[in-house]
Amino acid sequence: MRIDRLRLFEVNLPLVHGFETSSHRKTGLTHLLVEATEADGRVGWGEIASPADPFYGPETTATAWTIAERYLVPAAVGATWETPEELESRWYRIRGHEFAKAGFSIAAWDLHARSAGLSLASSLGGTRTEVTAGVSLGIEPTVDELLTQVARQVDSGYSRVKLKIAPGWDVAPVRAVRAAYPELDLHVDANGAYADTDETASVMRSLDAQGLTMIEQPYAPRDFVAHARLQRTLSTPICLDESIVDVADLHTMLTLDAGRVLNIKVSRMGGLTAARRAHDIAQDAGVPVWCGGMHEFGVGRAANVAISSLPNFTLPSDVSGSDKYYARDVVVPPVLADQGVVQVPVSPGLGHVVDVDWVRQNATRILDTAAAAV
């Protein structure tokens, strides 16, 4: 297998509803789409879902474009490979930049699955035919507005809701949602916004009393010791997200008991190969996993659905329908949820067709190796 042409699209889509976390608010997303064309004309797609600003992690859309243009595109074009792992080995010397790598990894896996006539889920070893989806809700101006958003998602059939929290927006909104929905699968996500203090410990104990499925990433990404210390005081499992960039981080989490649930993000871990490996390690350790999201467009969302079909994804994943985020997605058909359940595609590759015309209409810049070669 050989990739003869690569195109990189920087695409902006507005969100149907603004989304606020502990660090910032966004009303639209700019992601990079990777189109890889093999020698026989077969096409695979990937998505680089890095945020525009360095608040979730150090990568941004701008840094991802630079790394892709200078290093990943030259490493991929013209390379001969049989498996996605073999192609990914061509950029092993690049430290970090997992989001950028993930986009090329997804494209390679899409090509690999299509060439074998397999769905991406089957190619990865997935066993599920459907995935239970959850939704993630941002910080709202008022508790009443948050309750309105929760009601909308529950009425749509979603059985798990994740609430973003931050200092000053934590116990009160969670208590209000729990009072309104006593049986709801509910968890919270701080995105590392809290300092390791006695005041934080008190907040976490109050949240611990709310019957949550998990408390996600309360402390900074590298502070495994603080997470381990907090976990010993709580009955609610701590879930790590930003802390787990590679499998070495996962081994640290397991050794220290710094978390008892793992959020696997394909983007954060550098692609589908690394995500599958993390799944296998967590499964062997008896740690349940779920797939987190970065408000991906349909390409990245379809990859998330595929990885979520693996057996140890036993908790609802952030693979809710595209229509929750975008009025019109970049794939046809869009990823849809019916009563909170997403069907795993069975057609080859990602199982969706990319609307290239729509991608081009919303692209703010395009890199095309074919044009560069002329």
C-alpha positions in Angstrom: 0.0 0.0 0.0 1.3 3.4 -0.9 -0.1 6.9 -0.4 0.5 9.0 -3.5 -1.4 12.1 -2.6 -2.4 13.9 0.6 -4.7 16.8 1.1 -5.1 18.7 4.4 -8.2 20.9 4.9 -8.6 23.4 7.7 -12.4 23.5 8.2 -14.6 25.6 10.4 -18.1 24.7 11.5 -20.4 26.6 13.9 -21.8 24.9 16.9 -25.6 24.8 17.2 -25.2 25.6 20.9 -22.2 27.3 22.6 -20.1 25.2 24.9 -18.2 26.4 28.0 -15.7 24.5 30.1 -13.5 25.5 33.0 -11.1 27.3 30.7 -13.1 28.9 27.8 -16.3 29.1 25.8 -16.6 28.2 22.1 -19.3 28.8 19.5 -17.6 27.1 16.6 -14.8 24.6 15.9 -11.9 24.5 13.5 -10.4 21.1 12.8 -8.1 19.7 10.2 -9.2 16.9 7.9 -6.7 14.5 6.3 -7.5 13.0 2.9 -5.0 10.2 1.9 -5.2 8.8 -1.6 -3.6 5.4 -2.3 -1.9 4.5 -5.5 -5.0 2.7 -6.8 -7.2 5.7 -6.1 -8.7 4.4 -2.8 -9.2 7.2 -0.3 -9.0 7.3 3.5 -9.9 10.1 5.8 -8.7 11.2 9.2 -9.4 14.2 11.5 -7.1 16.3 13.6 -9.4 17.5 16.3 -7.0 19.8 18.2 -8.6 22.8 19.9 -7.8 26.3 18.5 -6.3 27.4 21.8 -3.8 25.6 24.2 -6.2 25.2 27.1 -7.1 21.5 26.9 -3.5 20.6 26.1 -0.4 22.2 24.4 -1.5 21.5 20.9 -3.5 23.9 18.8 -4.9 23.9 15.2 -2.0 26.1 14.2 0.7 23.8 15.7 -1.0 20.7 14.2 -1.0 22.3 10.7 2.7 23.0 11.1 3.6 19.5 12.3 1.5 17.9 9.6 2.9 20.0 6.8 6.6 19.8 7.8 6.8 16.3 9.2 3.7 14.0 8.8 2.9 14.7 5.2 6.5 14.0 4.0 6.6 10.9 6.2 3.4 9.5 4.7 3.5 10.4 1.0 5.3 7.7 -1.1 5.8 5.4 1.9 5.1 1.7 1.3 3.3 -0.1 4.2 1.1 -3.0 4.9 -0.4 -2.1 8.3 -1.3 1.2 9.9 1.2 0.4 12.7 3.9 0.2 10.0 3.0 3.6 8.6 2.8 5.1 12.1 6.3 3.9 12.8 7.6 6.5 10.3 6.9 9.3 12.7 8.0 7.7 16.0 10.8 10.2 16.4 8.3 13.1 16.7 7.8 13.8 20.4 4.3 14.8 21.4 1.8 16.2 18.9 -0.6 13.4 19.4 -3.5 15.2 17.9 -1.7 15.7 14.6 -0.5 12.1 14.6 -4.1 10.9 15.3 -5.4 12.4 12.1 -2.9 10.5 10.0 -3.5 7.3 12.0 -7.2 7.5 11.4 -6.7 8.0 7.7 -4.3 5.0 7.6 -6.8 2.8 9.4 -9.6 3.9 7.1 -7.5 3.0 4.1 -6.4 -0.3 5.6 -10.0 -1.3 6.4 -11.3 -0.3 3.0 -8.6 -2.3 1.2 -9.6 -5.4 3.2 -13.3 -4.8 2.6 -13.9 -4.5 6.4 -15.6 -2.0 8.5 -13.2 0.1 10.7 -14.7 -1.5 13.8 -14.1 -5.0 12.5 -10.5 -4.1 11.5 -9.8 -2.9 15.0 -11.3 -6.0 16.6 -14.6 -4.5 17.7 -17.4 -6.8 18.8 -20.4 -4.5 19.3 -23.0 -3.7 16.7 -24.2 -0.6 18.6 -22.7 1.9 21.1 -24.4 3.5 24.0 -23.8 7.2 23.8 -23.6 9.9 26.4 -23.7 13.7 26.1 -21.4 16.3 27.6 -22.9 19.6 28.7 -21.0 22.8 29.3 -21.2 25.4 31.9 -24.4 27.5 31.5 -25.2 31.0 32.7 -27.7 29.7 35.3 -28.7 26.4 36.9 -32.1 26.7 35.3 -30.6 26.9 31.9 -28.5 23.9 32.7 -31.6 22.0 33.7 -33.2 22.9 30.4 -30.2 21.5 28.5 -30.3 18.3 30.6 -34.0 17.9 30.0 -33.5 18.2 26.3 -30.9 15.5 26.2 -32.8 13.1 28.5 -35.9 13.6 26.4 -33.8 12.7 23.3 -33.0 9.3 24.9 -29.6 9.9 26.3 -29.2 7.9 29.6 -25.8 9.4 30.6 -25.0 13.1 31.0 -21.6 14.6 31.8 -21.5 18.0 33.4 -18.5 20.3 33.1 -17.6 21.8 36.4 -15.2 24.5 37.6 -14.4 26.2 41.0 -17.6 28.1 41.8 -19.7 26.0 39.4 -19.8 22.5 40.9 -21.8 21.3 43.9 -24.9 23.5 43.4 -25.5 22.7 39.8 -24.8 19.0 40.3 -27.1 18.8 43.3 -29.9 20.5 41.2 -29.5 18.0 38.3 -29.3 15.1 40.7 -32.5 16.2 42.5 -34.3 16.5 39.2 -33.0 13.2 37.9 -32.3 10.8 40.8 -31.7 7.8 38.5 -29.6 9.5 35.8 -26.2 8.1 35.0 -24.4 11.4 35.9 -20.7 12.3 36.0 -18.7 15.5 36.2 -15.6 16.7 34.4 -13.3 19.4 35.7 -10.6 19.4 33.0 -8.0 19.8 35.6 -9.3 23.1 37.0 -8.9 22.4 40.7 -5.8 22.9 42.9 -4.9 20.2 45.4 -6.2 22.0 48.5 -8.3 21.3 51.6 -11.1 23.4 50.0 -11.0 21.2 46.9 -11.1 18.1 48.9 -14.2 19.4 50.6 -15.9 20.1 47.3 -15.0 16.6 46.1 -16.5 15.0 49.2 -19.7 16.9 48.5 -19.7 15.7 45.0 -19.0 12.2 46.2 -22.3 12.2 48.0 -24.3 12.8 44.7 -24.2 9.2 43.4 -21.9 10.0 40.4 -20.6 7.4 38.0 -17.2 9.2 38.1 -15.3 12.4 38.8 -13.2 13.2 35.8 -9.8 14.9 35.9 -10.1 17.1 39.0 -6.4 18.0 39.1 -3.8 19.0 36.6 -2.7 16.4 34.1 0.7 15.5 35.5 -0.4 15.4 39.2 -0.9 11.7 39.5 0.0 11.8 43.2 -2.7 14.2 44.1 -5.3 12.1 42.2 -4.1 9.0 44.0 -4.4 10.8 47.4 -7.9 12.0 46.5 -9.1 8.6 45.2 -8.3 7.1 48.6 -10.8 9.4 50.2 -13.7 8.9 47.8 -16.1 6.1 47.0 -16.7 7.6 43.5 -14.1 6.5 40.9 -11.8 9.1 39.6 -11.5 9.0 35.8 -8.3 10.3 34.1 -8.4 12.1 30.8 -5.7 14.7 30.1 -3.3 12.8 32.3 -3.1 9.8 30.0 -1.2 10.8 26.9 0.5 7.4 26.3 0.6 3.9 27.8 3.4 4.9 30.2 1.0 7.3 31.8 -1.6 4.6 32.0 0.8 2.3 33.8 1.5 5.2 36.2 -2.2 5.6 36.9 -2.6 1.9 37.5 0.4 1.6 39.8 -0.5 4.5 41.9 -4.3 3.8 41.8 -4.7 7.4 40.7 -7.8 6.6 38.8 -10.2 3.7 38.5 -11.8 4.6 35.1 -10.1 5.6 31.9 -11.3 8.1 29.3 -9.7 7.0 26.0 -9.5 9.7 23.4 -8.2 8.7 20.0 -6.9 12.3 19.5 -5.2 12.6 22.8 -3.4 9.3 22.5 -2.1 9.8 19.0 -4.5 7.6 17.0 -6.3 4.3 16.8 -3.3 2.1 17.3 -2.4 3.7 20.6 -6.1 3.9 21.7 -6.5 0.1 21.1 -3.4 -0.6 23.0 -4.7 1.4 26.0 -8.0 -0.4 25.8 -6.2 -3.8 26.0 -4.0 -2.7 29.0 -7.0 -1.4 30.9 -9.0 -4.5 30.1 -6.2 -6.7 31.5 -6.1 -4.5 34.7 -9.9 -4.7 35.1 -10.3 -1.0 34.6 -13.4 0.0 32.6 -13.0 2.5 29.7 -15.1 4.8 27.6 -14.4 7.0 24.6 -14.2 10.7 25.2 -14.7 13.3 22.5 -13.4 16.6 21.2 -16.5 17.8 19.4 -15.2 15.9 16.4 -16.7 16.4 13.0 -18.2 13.2 11.4 -14.8 11.7 10.4 -13.4 11.7 13.9 -16.7 10.9 15.4 -17.0 7.8 13.2 -13.5 6.7 14.3 -14.7 7.1 17.9 -17.7 4.9 17.3 -15.4 2.2 15.8 -13.0 2.1 18.7 -16.0 2.1 21.1 -17.1 -1.2 19.7 -14.2 -2.9 21.5 -15.3 -5.1 24.4 -13.9 -3.1 27.4 -15.8 0.1 26.4 -18.4 -0.8 29.0 -19.4 2.8 29.9 -21.4 5.2 27.6 -19.0 7.0 25.2 -19.1 10.6 24.0 -20.3 9.6 20.5 -23.6 11.4 20.6 -25.2 12.3 17.3 -23.6 15.0 15.0 -26.9 16.9 15.1 -26.3 17.8 18.8 -23.3 19.9 17.6 -23.6 20.7 13.9 -26.5 21.8 11.7 -24.7 20.1 8.8 -21.8 17.7 9.3 -19.0 16.8 6.8 -20.1 13.2 6.4 -23.1 11.5 4.8 -25.0 10.1 6.5 -24.2 12.0 9.7 -23.5 10.1 12.9 -26.9 9.7 14.5 -28.2 8.4 17.8 -31.6 6.8 18.3 -32.6 6.9 22.0 -29.0 7.4 23.0 -27.7 4.5 20.9 -25.4 4.8 17.8 -25.2 1.9 15.3 -21.7 0.7 14.4 -21.3 0.9 10.6 -20.7 -2.3 8.8 -19.7 -0.9 5.4 -15.9 -0.7 4.6 -13.8 1.8 6.5 -15.4 4.6 8.5 -18.8 3.7 7.0 -19.6 7.3 6.0 -18.9 9.3 2.8 -17.1 12.6 3.2 -19.0 15.5 1.5 -15.9 16.9 -0.2 -17.8 19.9 -1.7 -19.0 20.9 1.8 -15.5 20.5 3.2 -14.1 22.8 0.5 -16.8 25.4 1.1 -15.9 25.6 4.8 -12.2 25.3 4.4 -10.1 28.3 5.3 -6.9 26.8 3.8 -5.9 23.6 1.9 -2.6 21.8 1.4 -2.5 19.5 -1.6 0.7 17.5 -2.3 -0.4 17.0 -5.9 -0.5 20.7 -6.5 2.9 21.1 -4.9 4.4 18.5 -7.2 3.3 20.4 -10.3 
